[in-house]
Amino acid sequence: MLLRPRRSATLIAVLALGVAATALTGCSSTETVARAEAASGSAAAATTAPSGSSAPTGTSPIVFAFTCTVGDGPEVQTYTTSSAVWQDRRTSCTAAPITGTVPSAQQQSALDAARGDATLEELAAGCAVSGTGPWRSAVETVEQEHLAAGLERYCPGHPDMARLRDALDAHRG
């Protein structure tokens, strides 16, 4: 049975996660996402309607929430970690910043690798999904190479990382 927390409880949980992730990670490193996800476990905040939008706050690294479609219908779920999205095997998500205003070193490295072919929100959303898109497709263009390179840096613990690296290696020759 899927429990549906109230919107205010979900917002408080998401904000608390952002504060906890910031406190636990301190200065950014390549483990930023993994540490934030480890701190939250596999718990995800779930809703059946699109979540309200709130502006990010603070000067800490940007933390995202993910809104993903469930099947082919209008139902969506909102998650606070990409690992929770991976567990539910979602293939279509958007990312919205919930706290922080400055990219972490890892996020900036991913943006640099993407060379303008993906925004931070697009990289975060791409990191959340699995089994689709760049995680399962051949890299055939320079733009796809940049996106894949950005994803490689943004989410090194992704369950489809080996496939992405194989596609990058094949493209680069």
Sine and cosine of phi, psi and omega as CSV:
sin_phi,cos_phi,sin_psi,cos_psi,sin_omega,cos_omega
0.00,0.00,0.81,-0.59,-0.02,-1.00
-1.00,0.09,0.87,-0.49,0.04,-1.00
-1.00,0.09,0.66,-0.75,-0.03,-1.00
-0.92,-0.40,0.98,-0.19,0.00,-1.00
-0.93,0.36,0.43,-0.90,0.06,-1.00
-0.91,0.41,0.46,-0.89,-0.04,-1.00
-0.84,0.55,-0.67,0.74,-0.02,-1.00
-0.91,0.41,-0.63,0.78,0.04,-1.00
-0.92,0.40,-0.63,0.78,0.03,-1.00
-0.90,0.43,-0.70,0.71,0.00,-1.00
-0.88,0.48,-0.69,0.72,0.02,-1.00
-0.89,0.45,-0.68,0.74,0.01,-1.00
-0.89,0.45,-0.67,0.74,0.00,-1.00
-0.91,0.42,-0.70,0.71,0.02,-1.00
-0.91,0.42,-0.64,0.77,0.04,-1.00
-0.89,0.45,-0.63,0.77,0.05,-1.00
-0.88,0.47,-0.68,0.73,0.01,-1.00
-0.87,0.49,-0.70,0.72,0.02,-1.00
-0.91,0.42,-0.70,0.72,0.00,-1.00
-0.90,0.44,-0.68,0.74,0.00,-1.00
-0.89,0.46,-0.67,0.75,0.02,-1.00
-0.90,0.43,-0.70,0.71,-0.01,-1.00
-0.91,0.41,-0.63,0.78,-0.03,-1.00
-0.96,0.28,-0.55,0.83,-0.09,-1.00
-1.00,0.03,-0.42,0.91,-0.01,-1.00
0.84,0.55,-0.78,-0.63,0.06,-1.00
-0.94,0.35,0.55,-0.83,-0.06,-1.00
-0.93,0.36,0.52,-0.85,0.10,-1.00
-0.50,-0.87,-0.03,-1.00,0.01,-1.00
-0.94,0.34,-0.12,0.99,0.02,-1.00
-0.98,-0.17,0.14,0.99,-0.08,-1.00
-0.81,0.59,-0.80,0.61,-0.04,-1.00
-0.91,0.41,-0.70,0.72,-0.03,-1.00
-0.88,0.47,-0.66,0.75,0.00,-1.00
-0.92,0.40,-0.68,0.73,0.01,-1.00
-0.88,0.47,-0.65,0.76,0.01,-1.00
-0.94,0.34,-0.60,0.80,0.03,-1.00
-0.90,0.43,-0.60,0.80,0.00,-1.00
-0.91,0.42,-0.53,0.85,-0.05,-1.00
-0.99,-0.11,-0.12,0.99,-0.07,-1.00
0.92,0.39,-0.48,-0.88,0.00,-1.00
-0.98,-0.20,0.21,0.98,-0.02,-1.00
-0.93,0.38,0.67,-0.74,0.05,-1.00
-0.76,-0.65,0.62,-0.78,0.10,-0.99
-0.99,0.11,0.82,-0.58,-0.06,-1.00
-0.91,-0.42,0.65,-0.76,0.10,-1.00
-0.68,-0.73,0.27,-0.96,0.03,-1.00
-0.95,-0.32,0.07,1.00,0.05,-1.00
-0.74,-0.67,0.40,-0.92,0.03,-1.00
-0.83,0.55,0.65,-0.76,-0.03,-1.00
-0.98,0.20,0.40,-0.91,0.05,-1.00
-0.93,0.36,0.37,-0.93,-0.02,-1.00
-0.99,-0.13,0.74,-0.67,0.10,-1.00
-0.76,-0.64,0.61,-0.79,-0.04,-1.00
-0.96,0.28,0.59,-0.81,0.05,-1.00
-0.91,0.42,0.45,-0.89,-0.02,-1.00
-0.76,-0.65,0.33,-0.94,0.10,-1.00
0.99,0.12,0.05,-1.00,0.03,-1.00
-0.91,-0.41,0.31,0.95,0.03,-1.00
-0.99,0.14,0.17,-0.98,0.04,-1.00
-0.83,0.55,0.52,-0.86,-0.05,-1.00
-0.95,0.32,0.75,-0.67,0.07,-1.00
-0.88,-0.47,0.67,-0.74,-0.08,-1.00
-0.93,-0.36,0.45,-0.89,0.25,-0.97
-0.93,-0.37,0.49,-0.87,-0.07,-1.00
-0.88,-0.48,0.75,-0.66,0.09,-1.00
-0.93,-0.36,0.87,-0.49,-0.13,-0.99
-0.83,-0.56,0.59,-0.81,0.06,-1.00
-0.97,0.23,0.50,-0.86,0.04,-1.00
-0.93,-0.36,0.95,-0.33,-0.03,-1.00
0.91,0.42,-0.53,-0.85,-0.04,-1.00
-0.99,-0.15,0.00,1.00,-0.06,-1.00
-1.00,0.00,-0.15,-0.99,-0.04,-1.00
-0.99,0.13,-0.14,0.99,-0.05,-1.00
-0.93,0.37,0.64,-0.77,0.06,-1.00
-0.76,-0.65,0.35,-0.94,0.12,-0.99
-0.79,-0.61,0.56,-0.83,0.05,-1.00
-0.93,-0.36,0.73,-0.69,-0.04,-1.00
-0.85,-0.53,0.41,-0.91,0.06,-1.00
-0.95,-0.33,-0.10,1.00,0.07,-1.00
-0.67,-0.75,0.53,-0.85,0.05,-1.00
-0.93,0.36,-0.52,0.86,0.00,-1.00
-0.90,0.44,-0.55,0.84,0.07,-1.00
-0.93,0.38,-0.59,0.81,0.06,-1.00
-0.91,0.41,-0.69,0.73,0.02,-1.00
-0.86,0.51,-0.67,0.74,-0.02,-1.00
-0.87,0.50,-0.61,0.79,0.01,-1.00
-1.00,0.04,-0.01,1.00,0.07,-1.00
0.81,0.58,0.76,0.65,0.05,-1.00
-0.98,0.17,0.57,-0.82,-0.05,-1.00
-0.87,-0.49,-0.01,1.00,0.01,-1.00
-0.58,-0.81,0.95,-0.32,-0.05,-1.00
-0.64,-0.77,0.41,-0.91,0.19,-0.98
-0.88,-0.48,0.39,-0.92,0.02,-1.00
-0.86,-0.51,0.65,-0.76,0.06,-1.00
-0.72,-0.69,0.75,-0.67,0.02,-1.00
-0.91,0.42,0.68,-0.73,0.01,-1.00
-0.91,-0.42,-0.35,0.94,0.05,-1.00
-0.37,-0.93,0.37,-0.93,0.00,-1.00
0.99,0.13,0.36,-0.93,-0.01,-1.00
-0.69,-0.73,-0.14,0.99,-0.07,-1.00
-0.88,-0.47,0.78,-0.62,0.06,-1.00
-0.87,0.49,0.64,-0.77,0.10,-0.99
-0.94,0.35,0.16,-0.99,0.04,-1.00
-0.86,0.51,-0.65,0.76,0.02,-1.00
-0.91,0.42,-0.70,0.71,0.02,-1.00
-0.90,0.44,-0.66,0.75,0.01,-1.00
-0.91,0.41,-0.62,0.78,0.06,-1.00
-0.88,0.48,-0.65,0.76,0.03,-1.00
-0.91,0.41,-0.67,0.74,0.05,-1.00
-0.89,0.46,-0.66,0.75,0.03,-1.00
-0.88,0.47,-0.68,0.73,0.00,-1.00
-0.91,0.41,-0.54,0.84,0.00,-1.00
-0.96,0.27,-0.29,0.96,0.10,-1.00
0.78,0.63,0.65,0.76,0.06,-1.00
1.00,0.10,-0.02,1.00,0.00,-1.00
-1.00,0.00,0.04,1.00,0.08,-1.00
-0.40,-0.92,0.61,-0.79,0.10,-1.00
-1.00,0.09,0.19,-0.98,0.05,-1.00
-0.88,0.47,-0.63,0.78,0.04,-1.00
-0.89,0.45,-0.65,0.76,0.02,-1.00
-0.92,0.39,-0.63,0.77,0.05,-1.00
-0.91,0.42,-0.68,0.73,0.02,-1.00
-0.89,0.46,-0.71,0.70,0.03,-1.00
-0.90,0.43,-0.65,0.76,0.03,-1.00
-0.90,0.44,-0.57,0.82,0.03,-1.00
-0.93,0.36,-0.53,0.85,-0.06,-1.00
-0.95,0.33,-0.60,0.80,-0.07,-1.00
-0.99,0.15,0.31,-0.95,0.07,-1.00
-0.55,-0.84,0.35,-0.94,0.05,-1.00
0.96,0.26,0.24,0.97,-0.06,-1.00
-0.45,-0.89,0.15,-0.99,0.12,-0.99
0.82,0.57,-0.68,-0.73,-0.09,-1.00
-0.89,0.45,-0.30,0.95,0.00,-1.00
-0.97,0.26,-0.34,0.94,-0.05,-1.00
-0.79,-0.61,0.02,1.00,-0.08,-1.00
-0.96,-0.26,0.38,-0.93,0.11,-0.99
-0.94,0.33,0.52,-0.86,0.11,-0.99
-1.00,-0.04,0.90,-0.43,-0.10,-0.99
-0.87,-0.49,-0.31,0.95,-0.04,-1.00
-0.81,-0.58,0.25,-0.97,0.05,-1.00
-0.89,0.46,-0.64,0.77,0.01,-1.00
-0.89,0.46,-0.67,0.74,0.05,-1.00
-0.91,0.42,-0.59,0.80,0.05,-1.00
-0.89,0.46,-0.70,0.72,0.01,-1.00
-0.90,0.44,-0.69,0.72,0.04,-1.00
-0.87,0.49,-0.73,0.68,0.00,-1.00
-0.89,0.46,-0.65,0.76,0.03,-1.00
-0.90,0.43,-0.63,0.78,0.06,-1.00
-0.90,0.43,-0.69,0.72,0.03,-1.00
-0.90,0.43,-0.61,0.80,0.01,-1.00
-0.86,0.50,-0.64,0.77,0.01,-1.00
-0.99,0.16,-0.55,0.83,-0.08,-1.00
-0.96,0.29,-0.63,0.78,-0.09,-1.00
-0.70,-0.71,0.95,0.31,-0.05,-1.00
-0.89,0.46,-0.34,0.94,-0.01,-1.00
-1.00,-0.05,0.19,0.98,-0.06,-1.00
-0.88,0.48,0.65,-0.76,-0.03,-1.00
-0.90,0.43,-0.35,0.94,0.02,-1.00
-0.97,-0.23,0.31,0.95,-0.09,-1.00
-0.87,0.49,-0.64,0.77,-0.02,-1.00
-0.87,0.50,-0.66,0.75,0.03,-1.00
-0.90,0.43,-0.67,0.75,0.02,-1.00
-0.88,0.47,-0.70,0.71,0.00,-1.00
-0.91,0.42,-0.62,0.78,0.07,-1.00
-0.88,0.48,-0.68,0.73,0.01,-1.00
-0.91,0.42,-0.65,0.76,0.05,-1.00
-0.90,0.44,-0.72,0.69,0.01,-1.00
-0.87,0.49,-0.68,0.73,0.01,-1.00
-0.90,0.44,-0.64,0.77,0.00,-1.00
-0.93,0.37,-0.66,0.75,-0.05,-1.00
-0.97,0.23,-0.30,0.96,0.05,-1.00
0.97,0.23,0.00,0.00,0.00,0.00
